[in-house]
Amino acid sequence: MNKDSYEAMLAEVQAFHDKHDFKNTGGEEMAYRIALMAEELGEISACVTKGKSTQELAEEVADLFILLMGTAIAQDFDLKQAFWAKMEKIMKRESKMINGRIRVSEFRD
């Protein structure tokens, strides 16, 4: 298995879902998954605001990434395809400085 490939990571997340029967035990329900993602964002925030190590931050970001991949599994969409479609879209956007920070968005008048 090539651990550098997206397909290998996706297969591992699928195996995790299968092992715990997420499909039949509420683990793929979207409101629950959103709550888990919010929890992980809170843990990422705590790493940053409390000055935790980069290793701890990486672990929390990995948790969120696994949840995102699992959401693609649960909702049956191709996350890799969605990623590339979104990147193509946002690469065309302009950026603005807002309150001293760069912002890239669909700015509306």
Backbone bond lengths (Angstrom), bond angles and torsions (degrees), N, CA, C in turn:
res aa  C-N    CA-C-N  psi(-1)  N-CA   C-N-CA  omega(-1)  CA-C   N-CA-C  phi
1 M - - - 1.458 - - 1.532 108.85 -
2 N 1.313 115.91 131.01 1.459 121.76 177.92 1.529 108.26 -87.14
3 K 1.341 116.06 102.54 1.467 120.32 -176.37 1.523 112.97 -68.48
4 D 1.334 117.26 -6.74 1.461 120.35 177.74 1.526 112.37 -89.46
5 S 1.314 117.65 -5.75 1.463 118.66 -175.39 1.526 111.32 -93.80
6 Y 1.300 115.05 145.81 1.459 121.36 175.58 1.529 109.83 -60.91
7 E 1.323 116.23 -39.81 1.461 120.55 -177.81 1.534 110.90 -60.84
8 A 1.340 118.06 -39.65 1.463 121.68 178.40 1.530 110.36 -65.80
9 M 1.335 116.81 -41.61 1.466 119.92 178.17 1.527 110.45 -64.09
10 L 1.327 116.89 -44.65 1.462 121.32 179.98 1.533 110.39 -61.80
11 A 1.324 116.93 -41.70 1.466 120.76 178.55 1.528 110.86 -62.69
12 E 1.316 117.43 -37.40 1.465 121.08 178.99 1.527 110.81 -68.05
13 V 1.325 117.20 -41.14 1.471 120.33 177.04 1.530 109.28 -65.52
14 Q 1.333 117.09 -40.23 1.472 120.05 176.90 1.525 110.10 -61.46
15 A 1.313 117.78 -42.01 1.470 121.42 178.49 1.529 110.88 -62.17
16 F 1.335 116.80 -37.97 1.465 121.56 177.06 1.525 110.17 -63.55
17 H 1.342 116.53 -44.87 1.466 121.08 177.54 1.524 110.50 -60.53
18 D 1.332 115.79 -44.36 1.461 120.31 -179.05 1.528 111.33 -65.73
19 K 1.318 116.71 -43.18 1.468 121.68 -178.36 1.521 111.03 -56.42
20 H 1.341 116.18 -40.68 1.459 120.96 -176.34 1.535 112.50 -101.04
21 D 1.331 116.56 7.88 1.465 123.17 177.90 1.530 112.01 50.36
22 F 1.331 115.68 46.96 1.462 120.55 -178.67 1.525 112.81 -54.72
23 K 1.327 116.67 -37.21 1.466 120.37 -176.59 1.532 111.65 -58.76
24 N 1.330 117.02 -35.09 1.465 121.04 -175.28 1.519 114.09 -106.04
25 T 1.334 117.48 2.97 1.467 119.44 -176.48 1.531 112.93 -126.21
26 G 1.328 116.64 18.97 1.464 121.04 175.77 1.518 115.15 87.60
27 G 1.324 117.27 -3.03 1.458 119.96 -177.63 1.518 114.98 -71.20
28 E 1.324 116.93 -14.13 1.464 120.21 178.88 1.527 112.11 -107.03
29 E 1.325 117.30 7.24 1.468 121.85 178.86 1.527 108.54 -72.74
30 M 1.317 116.81 131.34 1.469 120.83 -168.96 1.527 114.46 -67.08
31 A 1.314 119.16 -39.82 1.468 118.96 179.45 1.530 110.14 -61.78
32 Y 1.317 116.54 -38.96 1.458 121.75 177.43 1.525 110.83 -64.85
33 R 1.318 116.49 -43.91 1.470 120.95 -178.64 1.541 109.97 -65.26
34 I 1.328 117.26 -38.73 1.467 120.81 178.09 1.525 109.87 -63.14
35 A 1.322 116.50 -41.75 1.469 119.89 177.50 1.528 110.88 -61.81
36 L 1.327 116.91 -41.00 1.464 120.26 177.83 1.525 111.31 -64.61
37 M 1.337 116.59 -40.11 1.466 119.60 178.79 1.522 110.89 -65.96
38 A 1.324 117.33 -39.94 1.468 120.53 176.75 1.524 110.29 -62.14
39 E 1.319 116.34 -40.61 1.464 120.82 177.65 1.533 110.43 -61.26
40 E 1.317 116.51 -43.97 1.469 119.76 179.54 1.528 111.28 -65.62
41 L 1.335 117.10 -38.59 1.472 119.26 176.44 1.521 110.31 -61.51
42 G 1.327 116.70 -38.59 1.463 120.44 176.18 1.516 111.39 -62.09
43 E 1.330 116.89 -39.88 1.458 120.26 178.79 1.526 111.35 -69.05
44 I 1.323 117.14 -35.22 1.470 121.12 175.40 1.527 108.85 -64.69
45 S 1.328 116.17 -45.48 1.461 120.95 178.41 1.525 111.11 -59.20
46 A 1.321 116.83 -42.61 1.468 120.47 179.31 1.522 111.12 -62.82
47 C 1.313 117.16 -37.61 1.468 119.89 177.02 1.528 110.75 -59.67
48 V 1.316 115.64 -43.86 1.466 120.66 -177.57 1.523 111.04 -71.89
49 T 1.325 117.03 -49.59 1.462 119.91 -174.14 1.519 113.32 -73.16
50 K 1.316 116.14 -23.77 1.471 119.64 -179.88 1.524 112.80 -100.69
51 G 1.333 115.58 6.95 1.462 120.12 175.31 1.520 114.17 65.35
52 K 1.329 117.04 33.36 1.460 119.82 178.94 1.526 110.20 -71.59
53 S 1.304 115.94 167.30 1.465 121.70 -175.11 1.519 112.22 -67.62
54 T 1.302 115.77 158.67 1.456 121.81 175.90 1.530 109.91 -61.36
55 Q 1.311 117.10 -34.88 1.465 121.14 178.15 1.529 110.87 -62.37
56 E 1.330 117.37 -42.71 1.469 120.81 177.82 1.529 110.42 -66.26
57 L 1.331 116.61 -40.84 1.460 121.04 177.12 1.526 110.16 -61.52
58 A 1.318 117.17 -45.23 1.470 121.30 -179.61 1.525 110.75 -59.54
59 E 1.330 116.93 -39.65 1.463 120.28 -179.96 1.527 110.98 -64.45
60 E 1.317 117.25 -41.56 1.466 120.42 179.60 1.529 111.41 -69.51
61 V 1.330 116.92 -38.31 1.465 119.97 176.82 1.528 109.49 -65.47
62 A 1.320 117.56 -38.39 1.468 121.00 176.84 1.527 110.39 -62.12
63 D 1.336 117.22 -40.46 1.468 120.27 176.44 1.531 110.57 -56.88
64 L 1.319 116.30 -45.27 1.464 120.48 -179.75 1.529 110.65 -65.55
65 F 1.322 116.70 -41.51 1.468 121.48 179.02 1.533 110.35 -61.04
66 I 1.327 116.90 -43.21 1.462 121.13 177.87 1.527 110.27 -62.18
67 L 1.325 116.78 -42.04 1.467 120.16 176.98 1.524 111.81 -63.26
68 L 1.320 116.94 -39.50 1.466 120.20 178.35 1.522 110.94 -64.92
69 M 1.318 116.26 -43.56 1.467 119.53 177.71 1.532 110.00 -63.69
70 G 1.318 116.70 -40.11 1.458 120.75 177.96 1.513 112.64 -64.86
71 T 1.315 116.10 -32.32 1.467 120.16 176.77 1.526 110.26 -65.92
72 A 1.326 116.57 -39.29 1.466 119.92 175.95 1.524 110.45 -62.61
73 I 1.324 116.48 -39.09 1.466 120.35 176.29 1.519 109.85 -64.48
74 A 1.332 116.48 -49.69 1.465 121.32 -176.70 1.523 112.55 -61.07
75 Q 1.318 116.28 -36.38 1.468 120.35 -176.92 1.522 113.04 -99.49
76 D 1.344 115.57 2.49 1.464 122.22 174.38 1.532 112.98 56.90
77 F 1.332 115.28 54.27 1.458 118.81 171.19 1.525 109.19 -129.80
78 D 1.314 115.61 159.16 1.465 122.51 -177.61 1.527 108.21 -88.67
79 L 1.327 115.92 102.18 1.464 120.69 -177.35 1.515 111.59 -65.09
80 K 1.305 117.60 -36.48 1.473 120.21 179.17 1.529 110.18 -63.05
81 Q 1.323 116.63 -44.00 1.466 120.01 178.27 1.525 110.20 -65.40
82 A 1.333 116.91 -41.61 1.469 120.69 178.98 1.530 110.44 -63.38
83 F 1.332 116.55 -39.36 1.471 121.03 177.86 1.521 110.44 -58.84
84 W 1.324 116.68 -52.35 1.472 119.41 -176.36 1.526 112.21 -66.57
85 A 1.327 117.71 -36.36 1.469 120.23 176.62 1.524 110.25 -64.00
86 K 1.329 117.06 -41.89 1.468 120.61 179.90 1.520 111.07 -68.89
87 M 1.342 117.43 -41.08 1.469 119.83 178.78 1.527 111.02 -60.49
88 E 1.330 116.19 -41.65 1.465 119.90 178.33 1.528 110.00 -60.04
89 K 1.311 116.17 -40.90 1.462 121.63 -179.38 1.534 111.67 -67.85
90 I 1.344 117.27 -48.60 1.465 118.72 -174.68 1.537 112.97 -75.67
91 M 1.320 117.33 -21.11 1.467 119.33 177.14 1.531 111.11 -66.92
92 K 1.311 116.82 -19.59 1.469 121.71 179.49 1.527 112.33 -87.14
93 R 1.318 117.61 -8.26 1.462 121.45 -176.31 1.517 112.16 -79.40
94 E 1.295 114.01 151.64 1.456 121.69 173.64 1.523 108.99 -86.99
95 S 1.314 116.09 163.03 1.463 119.83 176.99 1.526 109.18 -118.54
96 K 1.327 114.74 158.13 1.463 121.87 176.65 1.518 108.25 -137.53
97 M 1.312 115.78 150.95 1.452 120.71 171.56 1.524 106.61 -90.97
98 I 1.321 116.08 123.44 1.457 122.26 179.64 1.525 107.05 -128.84
99 N 1.332 114.93 118.62 1.466 120.41 -178.43 1.525 112.46 53.10
100 G 1.337 114.96 39.98 1.459 120.29 175.83 1.515 115.99 79.25
101 R 1.335 117.16 8.12 1.456 120.86 179.70 1.522 109.78 -129.30
102 I 1.333 114.78 146.02 1.464 119.44 179.92 1.525 109.76 -72.83
103 R 1.308 115.73 141.26 1.465 121.63 177.64 1.519 107.10 -136.14
104 V 1.325 115.60 127.17 1.453 122.03 176.15 1.520 105.95 -116.55
105 S 1.319 115.51 115.57 1.461 118.96 -173.66 1.514 108.85 -155.57
106 E 1.324 115.49 174.91 1.455 120.51 170.13 1.520 105.53 -86.24
107 F 1.315 116.39 91.05 1.462 119.87 -177.43 1.516 109.29 -74.90
108 R 1.301 115.16 131.88 1.459 120.39 179.40 1.511 108.86 -111.88
109 D 1.316 114.78 142.06 1.478 119.38 179.71 1.493 111.83 -76.76
